[in-house]
């Protein structure tokens, strides 16, 4: 079923923040917490530093009205540069890949594609872009 969720990036304290949200909303993480250490080796990429392996790659928490808060740690060592205003994404979960392709193409036009829309190692069809305005 199609839905919209909110994705939050934090400077290496996502687990702490989401444990707080879990107590507030009284719900549990869907699928547990995925860690950066679970990323399979990527061709051409150096091994992941030990201090990054336990950081949160993905967490999802149902909150209210079918809405999910999702989050990740955004370590500078992996190229993230968080500033106020760029640490939140709205995630669209359309019913079909055709609709995902249509939305991605239309919404990313004129913006900056951060990750091309494609099948990802974690099992989702995913892409991201930054709005131009």
Buried (B, 14 or more C-beta within 10 A) or exposed (E): EEEEBBBBBBEBEBBEBBBEBBEEEEBEBEEEBBBBEEBEEEEEEEEBEEEBBEBBBBBBBBBEEEEBBBBBBBBEEEEBEBEEEEBEBEBBEBEEEEEBBEBBEEEBEEEEEEEEBEEEEEEEBBBBBEEEE
